[in-house]
Amino acid sequence: MALQVSTYKRVFKHGNITLADPNPDMTPEQVMGFYSNQYPELTTSNVHGPVIEGEEAVYTFKTTVGTKG
């Protein structure tokens, strides 16, 4: 029996926004840094995942800053 290697399309989510993979050679942390110019809240976020959903590996950016009070 031969071993079969599958590759998944990477998808990045920030809240309700789905972000495209700018470069498959980038780490998820580098992708988060890439998008932090458009979404400044990503500078205080962490990467969670991947979670396999069908043919996609979904990474989620979650902010580490809470609300005050």
C-alpha positions in Angstrom: 0.0 0.0 0.0 1.4 3.3 -1.1 1.4 6.4 1.1 -0.7 9.3 -0.3 0.3 12.8 0.6 -2.5 15.4 0.5 -2.0 19.2 0.4 -4.7 21.5 1.7 -5.4 25.0 0.6 -4.7 27.4 3.4 -7.4 29.9 4.5 -7.0 32.6 7.1 -9.9 34.0 9.1 -10.1 37.2 11.1 -13.5 37.6 12.6 -16.0 37.3 9.8 -13.4 38.1 7.2 -11.7 35.3 5.1 -8.2 36.3 3.9 -6.4 34.8 1.0 -3.0 33.1 1.4 -0.5 35.7 0.1 2.4 33.2 -0.2 2.3 29.5 0.6 6.0 29.7 1.6 5.1 32.1 4.5 4.4 30.7 8.0 1.0 31.5 9.5 2.7 34.1 11.8 4.2 35.8 8.7 0.8 35.9 7.0 -0.6 37.5 10.1 2.2 40.1 10.0 1.5 40.7 6.3 -2.1 41.5 7.0 -1.4 43.6 10.1 -1.0 46.7 7.9 -4.6 46.4 6.9 -5.9 45.1 10.2 -3.8 46.7 13.0 -5.5 44.6 15.7 -3.6 41.6 14.3 -0.4 43.0 16.0 -1.9 41.7 19.3 -3.4 38.5 18.0 -2.4 34.8 18.0 -2.7 32.1 15.3 -5.0 29.2 16.1 -5.3 26.1 13.9 -5.2 24.7 11.4 -8.6 23.1 11.5 -9.3 20.9 8.5 -12.6 21.8 6.8 -13.0 19.7 3.6 -10.1 20.5 1.4 -9.0 23.6 3.4 -6.7 24.1 6.3 -8.3 27.0 8.2 -6.2 29.2 10.5 -7.9 31.7 12.7 -6.4 35.0 14.0 -7.7 35.7 17.5 -6.9 38.9 19.4 -5.3 38.6 22.8 -6.6 42.1 24.0 -9.7 42.0 26.1 -12.2 44.7 26.9 -11.6 46.9 29.9 -14.0 47.0 32.7 
